[in-house]
Amino acid sequence: MKVRTRFAPSPTGYMHIGNLRTALYAYLFAKHEKGSFILRIEDTDQKRFVEGATEVIYNTLKQTGLIHDEGPDKDKGYGPYVQSERKEIYKEYAEKLVKKGHAYYCFCSNHEDTSSEDAEETTQTFGYNRKCRNLSKEEVEKNLKEGKRYVIRQKMPLDGTTTFHDEVYGDITVENSSLDDQILLKSDGMPTYNFANVVDDHLMKISHVIRGKEYISSTPKYQLLYQAFGWKPPKTVHLSTIMGQNPDGTVSKLSKRHGSVSFANLVDEGYLVDAIINYIALLGWSPKMEREVFSLPELVKLFNLDGIVKTNAIFDYKKLDWFNAIYIQQMTHEDFIAYSQKYIANLPDYLQQKWEFASTLAQSRINKFSDIVPMFKFLDEYKDFDLELFENKKNKLDKQSSKEILCDLIDILKNIEDWSVQNLNQIIQDYTMLKEYKIGKTMWPIRIAVTGEVITPGGGAEMLYLLGKEESVKRITKQIQRLS
């Protein structure tokens, strides 16, 4: 049996991290097994359709390298791959079920019909009273002839059990009496999600359905549909839920209150695509080795269903930062400079002009590209600071000794013309050797004087260079006056 998996998103807005993980696992499994990865757009719920959302799906798959073999733009014979274009197909198969006695026409008005026609992804049982389940053939034909609005419902068994096997959670059994007679075809002729996905998965020869575990409770209904049609159901692979950390330490399903939960927002914040994919791959799957950093081809080679875990995954931004920092440090410096351009627009002009150098300080220190501006922000927020910062026990410095070093250096710095990092470092080292100091003793008061910060993305010479001669001399002069 050739492996055929599908990613079937609804065009309802951004690409959620959970959806992206589903696409990733479906892609990895298909490619690991030398199979096909199919894209299907599930837009049966037109009320939730968002203009431009389909393009977001295409762009995300392209950016991440999860290239589909079949889809709306790559029809290989099983299309259309957009559900709204398959309306007549669903009607045909719904009517087949009616003829076989596994479904029925329901003419109930809204106040008698307590179920929701639009609940395409819900797992809730609404408790329809089955009023139309046993209408006579004559009553049905009369209502149809009169043009009464109807839906088509699945006729669930009233007793017994339904069992299905999941590749992750094993055998699952439910009482048929707990299953509602769900709507298959809505009154506007569109199918519900619960019906369309079964018909499409069969006709598109899907071998493995990979989806979130929230669909486990609906799967018995799908199994009964497969049985009613006489079709062999695909294997199911249900994935654990991705959780987010709440401020009080508890966890709940990942949502916007936990931060950026869409792929686009993470990219905008400066997370690299490869780092995002690497991290998401490990949210519910384990390669069973200590190593954690993998390229997409390496993930394809390693991925198997045995590595999928049952326990819920917690989306940890600190862990994502760790991954991203590794990928940033692995970039060539030329690529880093090119990628960083859209993130440095808010840096002051003098830093943008010296970005080729400043970027060398940033690349080894940032976790994501949006960290760049905050990293250098302190240079423009220079203000009077506590003079106690000049005191440093490790370097045997107090305010007086710091002042003496600054006084010595200010005269030298005022008169140099070559304001390069190399020359500034050499001048400071020469002075340090002359005084028989350790380099830290000289650098400390310089960095404090020009930045007012204990921790900076570079040493004293680097900060002098970035600020420029005029501003550096001005700041050191001011601190000498304060220390006096």
N, C-alpha and C positions, 0 to 999 in steps of 0.2 A: 504493500500500500504506500503510495507516494504521500509524503507529508505535505499538507496544504493548510496553512494557518491564515487567519484574517485579522485585520484591525478595522473595526467598524465604529468609528466615532460619529457622534451627532454634531452637526455644524451649529453649535449654540454659543460660540464665543472663543475664548482662549484655550490653549492646550494645557490642561491640568497635569500636574506631575504624575498623578495616578494613571491617567490616560496614556501618558508617554511611556510609563513603565510597562503597561499592557502591550503597547506597540513594540517596545523593545524586546520583551520576552517572546512575543509571537514571531518577530523577525529573527532573533537569535536561534530559536528552536528550529524554524524552517530552514535557515541557512546551515545550521549544524547537521541537519538531516538531509541536506542537498535537495530540499523541497522548495515550495513556492510560498511567497508572502503576498497576500491579497489586501488591497484597500477597498473598503466599501463604505459609502456615505449613507448613514442611516438618518434620513430626514423625514420620517413619517409624522413626527410631531411638528407641524408647520408653525404652530404658535410659538415655539421656542427657537425657530430658525433666526439666525443673526446674519445679516448681510456681511459678506467678506470672510465669514468663518471657514468656509471651504478652502479659501486661499491660505488661511492660517495653517490648516491641516497639511496642505501640500508643501508649504514653505518649511514647516517644522520637520517633516519627514526628510526633505531635501537637506536641510541644515545638519540634521543629526546623522545622515548617511543611511537611514532606514529606508532604502529604496524598494518600492513595491514592484512586484513582477506583473501584477494585473491590477486594474482599477479603472476609474472613469476616463482617465487619459491614456490607458494602455489596455484596451479591450482585447482579450485573448479568446473570446468565444463564450464566456459565461455571463456576459453583461445583459442589460445595463447594470452598472455597479452603483447607481444612485437609486435608493428605494422609491423615491417619488416617481421615478420613471418606470417602475415595475408594478404599478397599480393594478393593471389587468391580470397580471400573473397571480397576485394574491387573491383576487376575487375568484379566479378560476379554481384555485386550490381550496379556498374556503367553501365554495359550493360543492366541491367534491366530498368534503367532510360531511356536509349536510346530507348528501345523497347516501353516504355510507353509515349515517346514523351516529356520527361522532360529534356533530355540531347541530345548532338549530338557530332559526330566525327568532329574534327577540324584538317585539314591537312595543315594549314598555315605554311609557312616557317618562320624563325626567324624574317626576316625584315618586314613581313606582320603581325606577331603576336606581338603586343606591350605589351602583358601581360607577367608576369613572372611565369614560372612553379614552381619556388622554393620559391615563396612568401607565405610560409605556415602560417606565423603568422602576415602578414601585414594587415592593415585595409584600405590600399590605393586602389582606383579604377584606373585601368590602362587604361580603355577605349578601349577594343578590339572592332574592327569594325564589328564583327559578320558576317564576309565574308562567313564562312562555315555553318552558322545557317540554311540556307534554301537550302542546296544541295539536289538534287534529290536522291532517293533511288539508282538509277542506278549509279550516280556519286560516291556515297559513296562506293558501292560494288566494283566498278572499282578501286578506290584508294586503298581499302583494299587488293584487289587481287594483285595489283602491289607492295604491300608491303610498301606503303608510311607511313612514321612516322606520328603518330597522337596523339592528346590528346583528352580527353573527357571533354566537357564543360557542365555546367549547363545552361539550357535554361530558363532564367529569364522572368517573365511576363513583357510586355512592358508598361503596364499601371496599374492603381489601386495602392493600398497600401498594406503593410504587417504590422500587429501589433502583438506584443508579450508582455507578462506580465513578468516583473522581480520582484522578491520578495523584492528587495531593492528600485529600481528606478521606480516601477509601470509600467503602460502601455507606450510602446514606439512604434511609428508609423513611417514608412519611405515610401517614394515614390518608387515604383518598378522601375521606369525609372532611378533611381540613382544607381541601382545595376548592376554591370558588370557580364557578362556571365563567371563566374569564372571557372577555371580549376578544375576538380574533379580527373581525372586520368592523370598522367604525361606520357610523351612519353616513359619513361623507365618502365612503368607499375606500378610505385609506386603512391599511392594516395597523394593528397595534405592534409595538416592538416585539412583544412576546410571540406573536405569530410570524411576523416578517423574518425574524432572525432564524427561525426553524426552516422555513421554506428556502430562504437564501442559502443557508449553510448546506442544505441538501443539494440544491441545484448547482451550487458552485463547488461541490465535492470537497467541502472542508473536512479535514481528517481530525483536527484538534481545535477545540474552542478554548482559548485562553482569555479569562476575564476575572473581574474582582469577585470576592467571595460573597458580596451582597446578592449575587444572582443564584446562590445555592438554593434558596427557598423557592425560586421560580423554576429551577431545573426539572423537578418532577412533572410540571405541566408540559415542559418541552418534551420530556421522554414519552409522555402519553400521546402527544401529537405525532412523534415519530412512529409509535406503535400503531396509531390510527391510520397512518398513511402506508404502513408496512415498510418503512425505511429503516436502514441501519443508522443509529445515531452516531455522531462523532464523539471522540473521547473528550472529556472535559478536564480542564486544568484551572482550578479556582485559586486566585492569589489572595494572600493576606492583605489586610487594610493598612494603608500608610497613615500613621498617626502624627499629630503635632504636639509639641510640648507647651503646656499652659503655664502662665506665670506662677501659679501656686504649686507647680510640680506635677500635677496630674496630666494625663494625656487625653486627647480626643481626636476625632477624625480630622486630618489635615484640611485646613480651610484658610481663608484670607486673613483671619485674625492672627494666624501664626506667622504671617509675613508673605513673601512672594511665593505663591504656589503654582504659578504658571511658568512654562518654559521661557516664554518671551520676556517676562519680568526678570527672571534670573539672568538671562543674557544681557538685558539692559543694565543690570547691576554690575556686570563685569565678570560673570562666571563664564568660563570657556565651555563650549559645547562638549568637547571630549571629556572634560572633568564632570560635567553634569551627567552625561551618559554613564561614565564609569561609576559614579556614586549611586545613581538610580538602579543600576544593575544589581547592586548589593543590598537593595532594600527589599528583601524577600527571597533572595537567592544567595547561596554560598558556594564558592568554588572549592571549598574544603581544603584550603591551604592558607598559610599565613599571609601570603602576598595579597595586596589589595589593588594595586594600580595595573589596569589592563586597557589595551587599545580595543577598538571595536572588533577587528579581526581576531584578536586573542580571545575576546568574549565569545565569539562565534565558535571557535575551536573548543572552548571549555564547557559551553552551556549544555546542561542536560536537566531533565525534569526532576531527577533525584535530588538536585541541589535546592529545589524550591522548598521553603520552610512554611510551617503553619502559623507560627507566631507573628503577630502584627509588628510591622517595622515602624521605627520612630525617625522622622525626618529631623536630622540634627544639622543645623546650619554651621556649627563649629567644625563638624566632620567634613561638610562640603567645602568649607574654607580651606581645610587641610589638603583635600584633594586638589582644589583649584590652585593653591600656592605651588604645589608640585608641578602642575602643568604649566603654570606661568614661568617658573624657573627653568623649565625644559625648552622654552621657546628660544629661538635665535634672537639676538638683541635687535636685529633689523625687523623681525616680525613683531616683537614687543613694541617697538617704536611706532610701527604702522598701526597696530591694533589699538594703541593707547590714544591715538589722535582725537577721537571723539570724546574722550574723557578728560582732556586737559584744557578744554575751552574756557573753563572757569578759573584757571590758574592765572596769576598776574603776568603781564607781558614779559617781564624780565625772566620769569621762570620758563615760559613758553620758548623764548629765544635760546635758553640754555637747556632745553629739554633733552637733547642728545646726551648731555652729561647727567642731568637730574634723573633721567630714566634708568641710568645704571644703579642709582641709589634705590629707586623704587622697585625694580624688578625682583630683587632678592628679599624684599620686605613686605610687599602687599599680598593680601589673600585674594582680593578681587580688584578689578580695575577701578571701581567706584571708590576705592580707598585712596586713590592718588591725591585728589584735592584735599581731603582731610589731613593727609600725611604732611603736606607742605603749608597747610593753613596757618600754622603758628608763626610762620615768617612774616605774615601780614597782620598778625594780631599782637604785635610787639607792644608791650606797655610796661610800666614800672612793676617790678617783681621784688620779692623778698630778697634782700641782700645776703641773707643766710645761705643762699644757694652757692655763693662763692666759697663757702667753707666745705672742705672735703678731707676727711681724716685719712683716707687711703693715700692721697697725694700730699698729705701734710700741708694743706692749704687753709689759711684763714682769710678774712677780708683784707687784711693789710698786705699779706704776701701776694694775694691775687691782684691787688691794686698795683703793686710794684711790677709784676709781670706785664700787666696791661700798659703801664706807663713806658716800660722798655720797648714794647712791641709797637705802640702807636706811632712812635717816631720813625720806626723802620717802615711800617705799612704806608704811612703818608707819602713816602718818597719812592716807592717802587712803581714801575710802569707796567711790568709784566704781571697782570692779575690773573694768572692761570693757576689751576689747582696744583700742578707740579711745582711751580715756582713758590707758591705760598707754603706748601709743605716743606720745601727745601729751606726756606727762610726760617720757618718755625723750628725745624730740626737743627739748623746751624745755631740758632739762639739757645736751644735746649742743651746742645753739646757744650757751648761756651759757658753756660751756667752750671754745667754738670748736673742737670736735672734729669728725671725720667720724662719721657714725652707726654705722659698723662698729666703731669704737673703743669705743663705749658698749655696743653690743649683745653684743659678744664675751664680756666677763667675766660679763654677766648670764646668757647661755645656758649657759656653762660652769658657773657656780655652781649653777644650779637643775637641770641635767640631767647634768652630768659627761660630756657628749658633744660632739664637734666638729660632727657633722652631725645635724640634727633636722628634723622635718617642718614647721618654722616658725621664726620668729625669737624673740628674747628675750621680747618682749611677748606673743606667742602662747603660749609656754611658761609664763609667769607666770600668764596667764589660766586655762589648763587646770589648773594645779596649785592655783590658789586662793591667796588672800592669806596665810592662816596657814602653809601648807606652804612657800610661796615665801619668806616672811620667815625662816622657820626654817632653810631651806637656805642662804640668803645669809649669815645670821648665822654659821652653822657654818663656811662657807668663809672668812669674814673672820677667824675665830678660827684656822683652820688656816694662813692666810697670815701671821698674826701670829707 
